[in-house]
Amino acid sequence: MNQTGADGGGSDDPSLSLGDGSGQESLSGITNFLQNGGDAGKVLSASIVGLIVSPVVAVIDVINAVANFFAQPFNNAGDAIGSLLTGLFEAPGNLLIAGADVSETVLRSVLGETLAGLFAFPVTVGLVMIGLYAVVRYLREDETGDVLPGLPIDVPTDIFGVEEEETIDE
């Protein structure tokens, strides 16, 4: 080792730099190292270690890729469940907040400043409940006819020569 200064402060040993690992930069780095007084044994030992270590690194990369391949659906499922829960719980709250803001604006123009803030949220909740009631009422599947929805009138199909199958009402 060459040391500079009387206090033993720095080292003048050249460093081995292989750049980004491409062939041309690796050869340039080795050439510069040897030209600056580097040890050829150091280059040879680094090359041998590299040859031994590179297959191990490649196997580790393959194992990591396979593990990521099988783990990715579970990661995506977790993200999807998180989005579902966010949609189920945050979206109705955001709807109520937006509805309360709109209701307050409308009530402010009709009732004035003071009463608008008091009635905005109850009016919005009432509108949401009426909407839910309409959906539940629709889903009850009351028996209707085949002419118009909601009217229990059936068109007689036996006039046209088509016989209806008898169904048992549940």
ChimeraX commands (.cxc) that place a marker at each C-alpha (Angstrom):
marker #1 position 0.00,0.00,0.00 radius 0.5
marker #1 position 1.20,3.47,-0.78 radius 0.5
marker #1 position 0.39,5.97,1.89 radius 0.5
marker #1 position 0.66,9.70,1.51 radius 0.5
marker #1 position 1.76,12.11,4.18 radius 0.5
marker #1 position 3.57,11.51,7.41 radius 0.5
marker #1 position 0.38,10.89,9.35 radius 0.5
marker #1 position -0.61,7.90,7.20 radius 0.5
marker #1 position -3.73,9.75,5.96 radius 0.5
marker #1 position -4.91,8.44,2.58 radius 0.5
marker #1 position -4.42,5.49,0.29 radius 0.5
marker #1 position -3.33,5.70,-3.34 radius 0.5
marker #1 position -4.52,2.18,-4.25 radius 0.5
marker #1 position -6.60,2.26,-7.45 radius 0.5
marker #1 position -10.18,1.11,-7.19 radius 0.5
marker #1 position -11.80,-1.44,-9.44 radius 0.5
marker #1 position -14.93,0.02,-11.05 radius 0.5
marker #1 position -16.96,-2.04,-13.51 radius 0.5
marker #1 position -19.43,0.71,-14.40 radius 0.5
marker #1 position -22.96,-0.47,-15.04 radius 0.5
marker #1 position -21.88,-4.08,-15.62 radius 0.5
marker #1 position -21.97,-4.03,-19.42 radius 0.5
marker #1 position -19.14,-5.82,-21.20 radius 0.5
marker #1 position -17.43,-2.74,-22.59 radius 0.5
marker #1 position -17.51,-0.82,-19.29 radius 0.5
marker #1 position -16.30,-3.88,-17.35 radius 0.5
marker #1 position -13.29,-4.28,-19.65 radius 0.5
marker #1 position -12.59,-0.55,-19.53 radius 0.5
marker #1 position -12.74,-0.62,-15.72 radius 0.5
marker #1 position -10.37,-3.60,-15.49 radius 0.5
marker #1 position -7.95,-1.98,-17.98 radius 0.5
marker #1 position -7.95,1.31,-16.03 radius 0.5
marker #1 position -7.44,-0.59,-12.78 radius 0.5
marker #1 position -4.42,-2.46,-14.14 radius 0.5
marker #1 position -2.94,0.65,-15.78 radius 0.5
marker #1 position -3.14,2.56,-12.49 radius 0.5
marker #1 position -1.06,-0.07,-10.75 radius 0.5
marker #1 position -3.80,-2.43,-9.63 radius 0.5
marker #1 position -3.12,-6.04,-8.75 radius 0.5
marker #1 position -3.96,-8.58,-11.47 radius 0.5
marker #1 position -4.53,-11.19,-8.75 radius 0.5
marker #1 position -7.30,-9.00,-7.34 radius 0.5
marker #1 position -9.03,-8.93,-10.75 radius 0.5
marker #1 position -8.63,-12.70,-11.13 radius 0.5
marker #1 position -9.99,-13.44,-7.66 radius 0.5
marker #1 position -12.93,-11.05,-8.22 radius 0.5
marker #1 position -13.68,-12.82,-11.53 radius 0.5
marker #1 position -13.64,-16.27,-9.89 radius 0.5
marker #1 position -15.87,-15.09,-7.05 radius 0.5
marker #1 position -18.19,-13.54,-9.64 radius 0.5
marker #1 position -18.41,-16.83,-11.55 radius 0.5
marker #1 position -19.25,-18.72,-8.35 radius 0.5
marker #1 position -21.74,-16.17,-7.03 radius 0.5
marker #1 position -23.62,-15.36,-10.27 radius 0.5
marker #1 position -25.51,-18.70,-10.56 radius 0.5
marker #1 position -26.57,-18.41,-6.92 radius 0.5
marker #1 position -27.84,-14.88,-7.56 radius 0.5
marker #1 position -29.69,-16.09,-10.67 radius 0.5
marker #1 position -31.38,-18.91,-8.71 radius 0.5
marker #1 position -32.38,-16.46,-5.97 radius 0.5
marker #1 position -33.87,-14.13,-8.62 radius 0.5
marker #1 position -35.86,-17.02,-10.14 radius 0.5
marker #1 position -37.18,-18.09,-6.71 radius 0.5
marker #1 position -38.13,-14.49,-5.97 radius 0.5
marker #1 position -39.96,-14.19,-9.31 radius 0.5
marker #1 position -41.90,-17.42,-8.70 radius 0.5
marker #1 position -42.83,-16.29,-5.19 radius 0.5
marker #1 position -44.00,-12.92,-6.53 radius 0.5
marker #1 position -46.01,-14.69,-9.24 radius 0.5
marker #1 position -47.95,-16.72,-6.70 radius 0.5
marker #1 position -48.26,-13.88,-4.17 radius 0.5
marker #1 position -49.57,-11.28,-6.62 radius 0.5
marker #1 position -53.20,-12.56,-6.76 radius 0.5
marker #1 position -53.38,-12.42,-2.97 radius 0.5
marker #1 position -52.00,-8.88,-2.95 radius 0.5
marker #1 position -54.54,-7.84,-5.57 radius 0.5
marker #1 position -57.35,-9.58,-3.67 radius 0.5
marker #1 position -56.40,-7.65,-0.55 radius 0.5
marker #1 position -56.48,-4.40,-2.50 radius 0.5
marker #1 position -59.87,-5.32,-3.99 radius 0.5
marker #1 position -61.34,-6.16,-0.58 radius 0.5
marker #1 position -60.03,-2.86,0.76 radius 0.5
marker #1 position -61.66,-1.00,-2.13 radius 0.5
marker #1 position -64.92,-2.91,-1.57 radius 0.5
marker #1 position -65.01,-2.02,2.11 radius 0.5
marker #1 position -64.18,1.59,1.30 radius 0.5
marker #1 position -67.02,1.66,-1.21 radius 0.5
marker #1 position -69.47,0.03,1.18 radius 0.5
marker #1 position -68.79,2.26,4.15 radius 0.5
marker #1 position -67.38,5.54,2.86 radius 0.5
marker #1 position -69.53,6.03,-0.24 radius 0.5
marker #1 position -72.87,6.24,1.62 radius 0.5
marker #1 position -71.33,8.68,4.09 radius 0.5
marker #1 position -70.01,10.81,1.24 radius 0.5
marker #1 position -73.44,10.67,-0.38 radius 0.5
marker #1 position -75.06,11.88,2.82 radius 0.5
marker #1 position -72.54,14.72,3.17 radius 0.5
marker #1 position -73.04,15.84,-0.44 radius 0.5
marker #1 position -76.82,15.56,-0.11 radius 0.5
marker #1 position -76.77,17.56,3.11 radius 0.5
marker #1 position -74.78,20.30,1.37 radius 0.5
marker #1 position -77.25,20.45,-1.52 radius 0.5
marker #1 position -80.22,20.35,0.85 radius 0.5
marker #1 position -78.73,23.17,2.92 radius 0.5
marker #1 position -78.23,25.30,-0.17 radius 0.5
marker #1 position -81.82,24.75,-1.29 radius 0.5
marker #1 position -83.27,25.23,2.18 radius 0.5
marker #1 position -81.18,28.37,2.66 radius 0.5
marker #1 position -82.90,29.96,-0.33 radius 0.5
marker #1 position -86.36,28.91,0.93 radius 0.5
marker #1 position -86.18,29.13,4.75 radius 0.5
marker #1 position -83.26,31.47,5.36 radius 0.5
marker #1 position -79.86,31.01,6.99 radius 0.5
marker #1 position -80.84,29.75,10.45 radius 0.5
marker #1 position -83.33,26.99,9.66 radius 0.5
marker #1 position -81.45,25.74,6.60 radius 0.5
marker #1 position -78.56,24.36,8.66 radius 0.5
marker #1 position -80.93,22.66,11.12 radius 0.5
marker #1 position -83.05,20.87,8.52 radius 0.5
marker #1 position -80.42,20.01,5.87 radius 0.5
marker #1 position -79.21,16.72,7.35 radius 0.5
marker #1 position -82.65,15.35,8.42 radius 0.5
marker #1 position -84.06,16.15,4.97 radius 0.5
marker #1 position -81.15,14.32,3.32 radius 0.5
marker #1 position -81.54,11.28,5.59 radius 0.5
marker #1 position -85.27,11.26,4.82 radius 0.5
marker #1 position -84.58,11.34,1.07 radius 0.5
marker #1 position -82.12,8.46,1.39 radius 0.5
marker #1 position -84.64,6.44,3.41 radius 0.5
marker #1 position -87.35,7.07,0.81 radius 0.5
marker #1 position -84.94,5.88,-1.90 radius 0.5
marker #1 position -84.11,2.73,0.08 radius 0.5
marker #1 position -87.81,2.08,0.66 radius 0.5
marker #1 position -88.47,2.35,-3.09 radius 0.5
marker #1 position -85.71,-0.16,-3.83 radius 0.5
marker #1 position -86.94,-2.60,-1.15 radius 0.5
marker #1 position -90.52,-2.25,-2.36 radius 0.5
marker #1 position -89.38,-3.05,-5.90 radius 0.5
marker #1 position -87.41,-6.08,-4.75 radius 0.5
marker #1 position -90.34,-7.57,-2.86 radius 0.5
marker #1 position -91.52,-8.98,-6.21 radius 0.5
marker #1 position -95.24,-8.62,-5.75 radius 0.5
marker #1 position -97.24,-10.60,-8.24 radius 0.5
marker #1 position -98.04,-8.53,-11.27 radius 0.5
marker #1 position -99.66,-9.17,-14.58 radius 0.5
marker #1 position -98.03,-9.38,-17.96 radius 0.5
marker #1 position -99.58,-6.21,-19.42 radius 0.5
marker #1 position -98.16,-3.36,-17.36 radius 0.5
marker #1 position -95.91,-3.50,-14.31 radius 0.5
marker #1 position -97.88,-3.02,-11.12 radius 0.5
marker #1 position -101.23,-3.98,-12.63 radius 0.5
marker #1 position -102.51,-7.50,-11.92 radius 0.5
marker #1 position -103.97,-7.93,-15.43 radius 0.5
marker #1 position -103.00,-10.86,-17.63 radius 0.5
marker #1 position -103.59,-11.06,-21.37 radius 0.5
marker #1 position -105.48,-14.25,-22.12 radius 0.5
marker #1 position -103.12,-16.25,-24.29 radius 0.5
marker #1 position -105.49,-19.15,-24.96 radius 0.5
marker #1 position -107.24,-16.94,-27.51 radius 0.5
marker #1 position -104.19,-17.22,-29.74 radius 0.5
marker #1 position -103.92,-20.98,-29.38 radius 0.5
marker #1 position -101.18,-20.97,-26.75 radius 0.5
marker #1 position -101.92,-22.72,-23.52 radius 0.5
marker #1 position -100.40,-21.47,-20.29 radius 0.5
marker #1 position -98.88,-23.88,-17.84 radius 0.5
marker #1 position -100.51,-23.82,-14.48 radius 0.5
marker #1 position -98.17,-22.55,-11.81 radius 0.5
marker #1 position -98.56,-22.90,-8.12 radius 0.5
marker #1 position -98.43,-19.60,-6.29 radius 0.5
marker #1 position -96.01,-19.65,-3.45 radius 0.5
marker link #1:1,2 radius 0.2
marker link #1:2,3 radius 0.2
marker link #1:3,4 radius 0.2
marker link #1:4,5 radius 0.2
marker link #1:5,6 radius 0.2
marker link #1:6,7 radius 0.2
marker link #1:7,8 radius 0.2
marker link #1:8,9 radius 0.2
marker link #1:9,10 radius 0.2
marker link #1:10,11 radius 0.2
marker link #1:11,12 radius 0.2
marker link #1:12,13 radius 0.2
marker link #1:13,14 radius 0.2
marker link #1:14,15 radius 0.2
marker link #1:15,16 radius 0.2
marker link #1:16,17 radius 0.2
marker link #1:17,18 radius 0.2
marker link #1:18,19 radius 0.2
marker link #1:19,20 radius 0.2
marker link #1:20,21 radius 0.2
marker link #1:21,22 radius 0.2
marker link #1:22,23 radius 0.2
marker link #1:23,24 radius 0.2
marker link #1:24,25 radius 0.2
marker link #1:25,26 radius 0.2
marker link #1:26,27 radius 0.2
marker link #1:27,28 radius 0.2
marker link #1:28,29 radius 0.2
marker link #1:29,30 radius 0.2
marker link #1:30,31 radius 0.2
marker link #1:31,32 radius 0.2
marker link #1:32,33 radius 0.2
marker link #1:33,34 radius 0.2
marker link #1:34,35 radius 0.2
marker link #1:35,36 radius 0.2
marker link #1:36,37 radius 0.2
marker link #1:37,38 radius 0.2
marker link #1:38,39 radius 0.2
marker link #1:39,40 radius 0.2
marker link #1:40,41 radius 0.2
marker link #1:41,42 radius 0.2
marker link #1:42,43 radius 0.2
marker link #1:43,44 radius 0.2
marker link #1:44,45 radius 0.2
marker link #1:45,46 radius 0.2
marker link #1:46,47 radius 0.2
marker link #1:47,48 radius 0.2
marker link #1:48,49 radius 0.2
marker link #1:49,50 radius 0.2
marker link #1:50,51 radius 0.2
marker link #1:51,52 radius 0.2
marker link #1:52,53 radius 0.2
marker link #1:53,54 radius 0.2
marker link #1:54,55 radius 0.2
marker link #1:55,56 radius 0.2
marker link #1:56,57 radius 0.2
marker link #1:57,58 radius 0.2
marker link #1:58,59 radius 0.2
marker link #1:59,60 radius 0.2
marker link #1:60,61 radius 0.2
marker link #1:61,62 radius 0.2
marker link #1:62,63 radius 0.2
marker link #1:63,64 radius 0.2
marker link #1:64,65 radius 0.2
marker link #1:65,66 radius 0.2
marker link #1:66,67 radius 0.2
marker link #1:67,68 radius 0.2
marker link #1:68,69 radius 0.2
marker link #1:69,70 radius 0.2
marker link #1:70,71 radius 0.2
marker link #1:71,72 radius 0.2
marker link #1:72,73 radius 0.2
marker link #1:73,74 radius 0.2
marker link #1:74,75 radius 0.2
marker link #1:75,76 radius 0.2
marker link #1:76,77 radius 0.2
marker link #1:77,78 radius 0.2
marker link #1:78,79 radius 0.2
marker link #1:79,80 radius 0.2
marker link #1:80,81 radius 0.2
marker link #1:81,82 radius 0.2
marker link #1:82,83 radius 0.2
marker link #1:83,84 radius 0.2
marker link #1:84,85 radius 0.2
marker link #1:85,86 radius 0.2
marker link #1:86,87 radius 0.2
marker link #1:87,88 radius 0.2
marker link #1:88,89 radius 0.2
marker link #1:89,90 radius 0.2
marker link #1:90,91 radius 0.2
marker link #1:91,92 radius 0.2
marker link #1:92,93 radius 0.2
marker link #1:93,94 radius 0.2
marker link #1:94,95 radius 0.2
marker link #1:95,96 radius 0.2
marker link #1:96,97 radius 0.2
marker link #1:97,98 radius 0.2
marker link #1:98,99 radius 0.2
marker link #1:99,100 radius 0.2
marker link #1:100,101 radius 0.2
marker link #1:101,102 radius 0.2
marker link #1:102,103 radius 0.2
marker link #1:103,104 radius 0.2
marker link #1:104,105 radius 0.2
marker link #1:105,106 radius 0.2
marker link #1:106,107 radius 0.2
marker link #1:107,108 radius 0.2
marker link #1:108,109 radius 0.2
marker link #1:109,110 radius 0.2
marker link #1:110,111 radius 0.2
marker link #1:111,112 radius 0.2
marker link #1:112,113 radius 0.2
marker link #1:113,114 radius 0.2
marker link #1:114,115 radius 0.2
marker link #1:115,116 radius 0.2
marker link #1:116,117 radius 0.2
marker link #1:117,118 radius 0.2
marker link #1:118,119 radius 0.2
marker link #1:119,120 radius 0.2
marker link #1:120,121 radius 0.2
marker link #1:121,122 radius 0.2
marker link #1:122,123 radius 0.2
marker link #1:123,124 radius 0.2
marker link #1:124,125 radius 0.2
marker link #1:125,126 radius 0.2
marker link #1:126,127 radius 0.2
marker link #1:127,128 radius 0.2
marker link #1:128,129 radius 0.2
marker link #1:129,130 radius 0.2
marker link #1:130,131 radius 0.2
marker link #1:131,132 radius 0.2
marker link #1:132,133 radius 0.2
marker link #1:133,134 radius 0.2
marker link #1:134,135 radius 0.2
marker link #1:135,136 radius 0.2
marker link #1:136,137 radius 0.2
marker link #1:137,138 radius 0.2
marker link #1:138,139 radius 0.2
marker link #1:139,140 radius 0.2
marker link #1:140,141 radius 0.2
marker link #1:141,142 radius 0.2
marker link #1:142,143 radius 0.2
marker link #1:143,144 radius 0.2
marker link #1:144,145 radius 0.2
marker link #1:145,146 radius 0.2
marker link #1:146,147 radius 0.2
marker link #1:147,148 radius 0.2
marker link #1:148,149 radius 0.2
marker link #1:149,150 radius 0.2
marker link #1:150,151 radius 0.2
marker link #1:151,152 radius 0.2
marker link #1:152,153 radius 0.2
marker link #1:153,154 radius 0.2
marker link #1:154,155 radius 0.2
marker link #1:155,156 radius 0.2
marker link #1:156,157 radius 0.2
marker link #1:157,158 radius 0.2
marker link #1:158,159 radius 0.2
marker link #1:159,160 radius 0.2
marker link #1:160,161 radius 0.2
marker link #1:161,162 radius 0.2
marker link #1:162,163 radius 0.2
marker link #1:163,164 radius 0.2
marker link #1:164,165 radius 0.2
marker link #1:165,166 radius 0.2
marker link #1:166,167 radius 0.2
marker link #1:167,168 radius 0.2
marker link #1:168,169 radius 0.2
marker link #1:169,170 radius 0.2
view
